[in-house]
Amino acid sequence: MNINSVPHKPVLPQEVCDAFADLKEGIIVDCTLGYGGHSTLLLERLPGIELVGIDQDATAVAFSRRRLAHFGERVDILHGRFSEMIHRVDSTKIRGVLADIGVSSLQLDDPSRGFGFSADTLDMRMSETTPLTARDVVNGYDQASLERIFREYGEVRGARRVAELIVRRRAKKAFESAKELADFLAQHLKGGKIHPATLVFQAIRIEVNDELGELRRLLQTIYDLRLSNATVAIISFHSLEDRIVKSTFKRWAKSCICPPEAYRCTCGNDHAYGKIVTKNPITAGEQELAENPRARSAKLRLFRTNP
């Protein structure tokens, strides 16, 4: 892949840079490095910072190592999950954490990865080292399990009917490609403004990659590190992720952790990890939406830990 032809446009680029604009030194951890879009901007605009990039996608890691090589020793790139790799970083120097949650545009557009509606495979793994694939889920999960993930992870209307349709169809012939599954769903579901398969594919992808579990582990790891005077910036792309981030930040900001029924505070009232910077999520402006339609569902929330 040619590093001179950048394959992915990062969302909310100015807003992400603004979130860390006051940093003069220290480490920013980009825990969803991808193809280095956000990291490149941060390294260019903040000459005093170092950056640690983490990603579980080997292709993205290889590309970003080449793309960011000219920044020299200011950059360290680690291959793996954030919750597993972060312990290699000196947490006393971390002044920023960025996470752009979800699947990247390049993964969606690469037919060999099996994310897109026209893909000839049915894979959807963000890391090709993990065993579970979309084909395993679609052809192997029982009807009740399919219904559960469609309802919980895709908020699919008529989740039971969709699960029943898939089970009935695969009994005759297993689904072998994303295109085959997407075409089948399009025949039976109404899409409205989006492709009929969109929410079903979202649910399957979340299941395959344990995306919500990894987000919770990421946030728990950030909390356990007890970072000092650090900005935490999380970009989510659907309501399930945003709810987790919003509720976690609210919990982190609570000073009193006594049970609601307590007559008076006995916990010391000094348990806040920091404060919420964004009461409401930051979203893309009209110009970015015109240039990058995939930014339309992006929501950025910020939290600042205590000094």
Rosetta blueprint (number, residue, H / E / L):
1 M L
2 N L
3 I L
4 N L
5 S L
6 V L
7 P L
8 H L
9 K L
10 P L
11 V L
12 L L
13 P H
14 Q H
15 E H
16 V H
17 C H
18 D H
19 A H
20 F L
21 A L
22 D L
23 L L
24 K L
25 E L
26 G L
27 I E
28 I E
29 V E
30 D E
31 C L
32 T L
33 L L
34 G L
35 Y L
36 G L
37 G H
38 H H
39 S H
40 T H
41 L H
42 L H
43 L H
44 E H
45 R H
46 L L
47 P L
48 G L
49 I L
50 E E
51 L E
52 V E
53 G E
54 I E
55 D E
56 Q L
57 D L
58 A H
59 T H
60 A H
61 V H
62 A H
63 F H
64 S H
65 R H
66 R H
67 R H
68 L L
69 A H
70 H H
71 F H
72 G H
73 E H
74 R H
75 V E
76 D E
77 I E
78 L E
79 H E
80 G L
81 R L
82 F H
83 S H
84 E H
85 M H
86 I H
87 H H
88 R H
89 V L
90 D L
91 S H
92 T H
93 K H
94 I E
95 R E
96 G E
97 V E
98 L E
99 A E
100 D E
101 I L
102 G L
103 V L
104 S L
105 S H
106 L H
107 Q H
108 L H
109 D H
110 D L
111 P H
112 S H
113 R H
114 G L
115 F L
116 G L
117 F L
118 S L
119 A L
120 D L
121 T L
122 L L
123 D L
124 M L
125 R L
126 M L
127 S L
128 E L
129 T L
130 T L
131 P L
132 L L
133 T L
134 A H
135 R H
136 D H
137 V H
138 V H
139 N H
140 G H
141 Y L
142 D L
143 Q H
144 A H
145 S H
146 L H
147 E H
148 R H
149 I H
150 F H
151 R H
152 E H
153 Y H
154 G H
155 E L
156 V L
157 R L
158 G L
159 A H
160 R H
161 R H
162 V H
163 A H
164 E H
165 L H
166 I H
167 V H
168 R H
169 R H
170 R H
171 A H
172 K H
173 K L
174 A L
175 F L
176 E L
177 S L
178 A H
179 K H
180 E H
181 L H
182 A H
183 D H
184 F H
185 L H
186 A H
187 Q H
188 H H
189 L L
190 K L
191 G L
192 G L
193 K L
194 I L
195 H L
196 P L
197 A L
198 T H
199 L H
200 V H
201 F H
202 Q H
203 A H
204 I H
205 R H
206 I H
207 E H
208 V H
209 N H
210 D L
211 E H
212 L H
213 G H
214 E H
215 L H
216 R H
217 R H
218 L H
219 L H
220 Q H
221 T H
222 I H
223 Y H
224 D H
225 L H
226 R L
227 L L
228 S L
229 N L
230 A L
231 T E
232 V E
233 A E
234 I E
235 I E
236 S E
237 F L
238 H L
239 S H
240 L H
241 E H
242 D H
243 R H
244 I H
245 V H
246 K H
247 S H
248 T H
249 F H
250 K H
251 R H
252 W H
253 A H
254 K L
255 S L
256 C L
257 I L
258 C L
259 P L
260 P L
261 E L
262 A L
263 Y L
264 R L
265 C L
266 T L
267 C L
268 G L
269 N L
270 D L
271 H L
272 A L
273 Y L
274 G E
275 K E
276 I E
277 V L
278 T L
279 K L
280 N L
281 P L
282 I E
283 T L
284 A L
285 G L
286 E H
287 Q H
288 E H
289 L H
290 A H
291 E H
292 N L
293 P H
294 R H
295 A H
296 R H
297 S H
298 A L
299 K E
300 L E
301 R E
302 L E
303 F E
304 R E
305 T E
306 N L
307 P L
